[in-house]
Amino acid sequence: MVLTGTKVTTLATKHFFLTGYRGCGKSSVGRIVAKNLGLPFRDTDDEIESEAGCSIADIFSTQGEQAFRDLESKQLEKVVSSSSATVISLGGGTVLRETNRNLIKRSGCTVWLRASPETIFERIAGDAASQSRRPKLSALGDLDEIRKVLDLRLQWYREVASFSIETDGLKADQIAATIVSWVRSES
């Protein structure tokens, strides 16, 4: 496990974001972190689907990626407007827009959950819900798509990250415990 980072700002007044490619454990880890820190938890992808009444894959196929990215930006603005600190799982592509990255950096601290493309592929392949809810992002095969998209996003994950954790070989509770320990030692 690799843990890198900078000092956490006051958690009582700032949000706590989890970012990274899908399959890195943002939602699972986020729920555990929120429970252990006594904070509410929100998943922006779940909230987008709930408000739209359909899956992200359906939004992509009927309205297009730009329409989804607009919904994603609006959802981010909505969740950060909450006055109380919240643990927030971000969609993997939220970092694509500069305005989103700036809002994330201003609104709290961010944990970047990293994993190898092979680990991400295994996790996604083992999660039927992810396969049916999430769209393909390129015409490439699954592992090649992960490598390509991940490579394009690395700079933006790195830009917003207060700290990062390599999650290969770790379970959600192990990752969450590391995050909670780090937060408590730094805040």
C-alpha positions in Angstrom: 0.0 0.0 0.0 1.2 3.5 -0.9 -0.2 6.5 1.0 0.9 9.9 -0.1 -0.6 13.3 0.8 -0.7 16.7 2.3 -2.2 18.0 5.5 -6.0 17.7 5.8 -8.0 20.9 6.3 -10.6 21.1 9.1 -12.9 18.2 8.4 -15.8 19.8 10.4 -16.2 22.5 7.7 -14.9 20.8 4.6 -16.2 18.0 2.5 -14.2 14.8 2.0 -14.2 13.5 -1.6 -13.2 10.1 -3.0 -12.1 10.1 -6.6 -10.6 7.6 -9.0 -11.6 5.3 -11.9 -14.7 3.2 -11.5 -14.0 0.0 -9.7 -11.5 1.6 -7.3 -13.9 1.3 -4.4 -15.0 4.9 -4.0 -18.6 4.1 -3.0 -17.8 1.1 -0.8 -14.9 2.8 0.9 -16.8 6.1 1.2 -19.7 4.5 3.2 -17.2 3.0 5.7 -15.2 6.2 6.0 -18.4 8.2 6.6 -19.7 5.8 9.2 -16.3 5.8 11.1 -16.0 9.6 11.0 -19.7 10.1 11.9 -20.4 12.0 8.7 -23.1 11.7 6.1 -22.3 9.9 2.8 -23.4 10.9 -0.7 -22.6 9.2 -4.1 -23.0 11.6 -7.0 -23.5 8.8 -9.6 -26.3 7.3 -7.4 -27.9 10.7 -7.0 -27.8 11.5 -10.8 -29.4 8.1 -11.5 -32.1 8.7 -8.9 -33.0 12.1 -10.2 -32.9 11.0 -13.8 -34.8 7.8 -13.2 -32.4 5.8 -15.3 -28.9 4.5 -15.4 -25.8 6.5 -16.4 -25.5 4.1 -19.4 -29.1 5.1 -20.4 -28.3 8.8 -20.1 -25.2 8.3 -22.3 -27.1 6.4 -24.9 -30.2 8.7 -25.1 -28.7 12.1 -24.3 -25.0 11.8 -24.9 -21.9 12.2 -22.8 -22.0 16.0 -22.7 -25.5 15.9 -21.2 -24.3 13.5 -18.6 -21.3 15.6 -17.8 -23.6 18.6 -17.4 -25.7 16.6 -14.9 -22.6 15.5 -13.1 -21.4 19.2 -12.7 -24.8 20.2 -11.4 -24.8 17.3 -8.9 -21.4 18.3 -7.7 -22.5 21.9 -7.2 -25.5 20.6 -5.3 -23.6 18.3 -2.9 -20.9 20.8 -2.1 -23.5 23.4 -1.3 -24.4 21.4 1.8 -23.2 23.4 4.9 -22.1 20.3 6.8 -19.1 18.2 6.1 -20.0 15.2 4.0 -18.1 12.2 2.5 -18.7 12.3 -1.2 -18.0 9.6 -3.8 -17.4 11.3 -7.1 -18.0 9.7 -10.5 -14.8 8.8 -12.2 -15.1 11.4 -14.8 -16.1 14.3 -12.6 -12.5 15.6 -12.8 -12.7 16.0 -16.6 -14.0 19.6 -16.3 -11.7 22.3 -14.9 -14.7 24.0 -13.1 -15.4 20.8 -11.3 -11.7 20.3 -10.3 -11.6 23.9 -9.0 -14.8 23.4 -7.0 -13.5 20.1 -5.5 -10.2 21.7 -4.5 -12.0 24.7 -2.9 -14.5 22.6 -1.1 -12.5 20.1 0.9 -9.9 17.4 0.7 -9.8 14.5 -1.8 -8.6 11.0 -1.6 -7.6 9.4 -4.9 -8.1 5.7 -4.8 -5.6 4.2 -7.3 -5.5 0.7 -8.8 -3.8 -1.0 -11.7 -5.8 -1.4 -14.9 -5.8 -5.2 -14.3 -7.3 -4.8 -10.8 -9.9 -2.3 -12.1 -10.8 -4.8 -14.9 -11.2 -7.6 -12.4 -13.4 -5.5 -10.1 -15.6 -4.2 -12.8 -16.0 -7.7 -14.4 -17.0 -9.1 -11.0 -19.7 -6.4 -10.5 -22.8 -7.0 -12.6 -24.4 -3.8 -11.5 -21.4 -1.7 -12.7 -21.5 -3.4 -16.1 -25.2 -2.6 -16.6 -25.2 0.9 -15.1 -22.0 2.3 -16.6 -21.4 3.0 -20.3 -18.4 2.0 -22.4 -16.2 5.0 -22.8 -14.5 4.0 -26.0 -14.7 1.4 -28.9 -11.7 -0.5 -27.3 -12.0 -3.7 -25.5 -12.5 -3.5 -21.7 -8.9 -3.7 -20.5 -7.6 -1.5 -23.3 -10.4 1.1 -22.6 -9.4 1.2 -18.9 -5.8 1.8 -19.8 -6.6 4.5 -22.3 -9.2 6.4 -20.2 -7.1 6.0 -17.0 -4.0 7.4 -18.7 -6.0 10.4 -19.9 -7.4 11.1 -16.4 -4.3 10.6 -14.3 -3.2 14.2 -14.5 -6.6 15.4 -13.2 -6.9 12.8 -10.4 -3.4 13.9 -9.3 -4.4 17.6 -9.5 -7.3 17.3 -7.1 -5.8 14.7 -4.7 -5.0 15.7 -1.2 -3.6 12.3 -0.8 -3.7 8.9 -2.7 -3.8 5.3 -1.8 -2.8 2.3 -4.0 -5.7 -0.1 -3.5 -4.4 -3.2 -5.3 -4.8 -6.2 -3.0 -6.7 -4.3 -0.3 -10.3 -4.7 0.8 -12.7 -1.8 1.3 -12.4 -1.9 5.1 -8.6 -1.9 5.0 -8.6 1.2 2.7 -11.2 3.0 4.8 -9.2 2.3 8.0 -6.1 3.8 6.5 -8.0 6.9 5.4 -9.7 7.3 8.7 -6.4 6.9 10.6 -4.7 9.4 8.3 -7.6 11.9 8.7 -7.5 11.7 12.5 -3.8 12.1 12.7 -3.8 15.1 10.4 -6.9 17.1 11.5 
